[in-house]
């Protein structure tokens, strides 16, 4: 799926597409992880659109702080 397709799909369509791309032997944990990943990236996109995201420099600084704790 490309970026345009992903952003124009409904939540249900995204979930179905994600499940359909998983191997046939995937278990429920695999499905939940994939849906959680999609949910997280959707939330991140929404935060960025609202101006709540951080740039790479800020992210690196925050990561360094977390690692040093």
C-alpha positions as CSV (number, residue, x, y, z in Angstrom):
1,X,0.0,0.0,0.0
2,X,1.3,3.4,-0.8
3,X,0.9,6.6,1.4
4,X,-2.0,7.9,-0.6
5,X,-3.9,4.7,-0.4
6,X,-3.3,4.3,3.4
7,X,-4.5,7.9,4.2
8,X,-7.7,7.5,2.2
9,X,-8.7,4.2,3.6
10,X,-11.2,3.8,6.5
11,X,-10.0,2.3,9.7
12,X,-11.8,-1.0,8.9
13,X,-10.2,-1.1,5.5
14,X,-6.7,-0.5,7.0
15,X,-7.2,-3.3,9.4
16,X,-8.5,-5.7,6.7
17,X,-5.6,-4.8,4.4
18,X,-3.1,-5.3,7.2
19,X,-4.5,-8.7,8.1
20,X,-4.6,-9.8,4.4
21,X,-0.9,-9.0,4.0
22,X,0.1,-11.2,6.9
23,X,1.2,-14.8,6.3
24,X,-1.6,-17.4,6.5
25,X,-0.1,-18.9,9.6
26,X,-0.2,-15.7,11.6
27,X,-1.7,-15.9,15.0
28,X,-3.9,-13.4,16.9
29,X,-0.8,-11.8,18.5
30,X,0.6,-11.1,15.1
31,X,-2.6,-9.5,14.0
32,X,-2.9,-7.4,17.2
33,X,0.7,-6.2,16.8
34,X,0.1,-5.2,13.2
35,X,-3.1,-3.3,14.1
36,X,-1.3,-1.7,17.1
37,X,1.5,-0.5,14.8
38,X,-1.0,1.0,12.4
39,X,-2.9,2.7,15.2
40,X,0.4,4.2,16.5
41,X,1.4,5.5,13.2
42,X,-2.1,7.0,12.6
43,X,-1.9,8.7,16.0
44,X,1.6,10.0,15.2
45,X,0.4,11.5,11.9
46,X,-2.5,13.2,13.6
47,X,-0.2,14.7,16.3
48,X,2.2,16.0,13.6
49,X,-0.8,17.5,11.7
50,X,-1.7,19.3,14.9
51,X,1.9,20.6,15.3
52,X,2.5,18.4,18.3
53,X,5.4,16.3,16.8
54,X,9.1,16.9,17.3
55,X,11.8,17.2,14.7
56,X,14.7,14.7,14.5
57,X,17.0,16.9,16.6
58,X,14.5,17.0,19.4
59,X,13.8,13.3,19.1
60,X,17.5,12.5,19.3
61,X,17.9,14.7,22.4
62,X,14.9,13.0,24.1
63,X,16.3,9.6,23.3
64,X,19.7,10.4,24.7
65,X,17.9,11.6,27.9
66,X,15.9,8.4,28.2
67,X,18.9,6.2,27.6
68,X,21.0,8.0,30.3
69,X,18.3,7.6,33.0
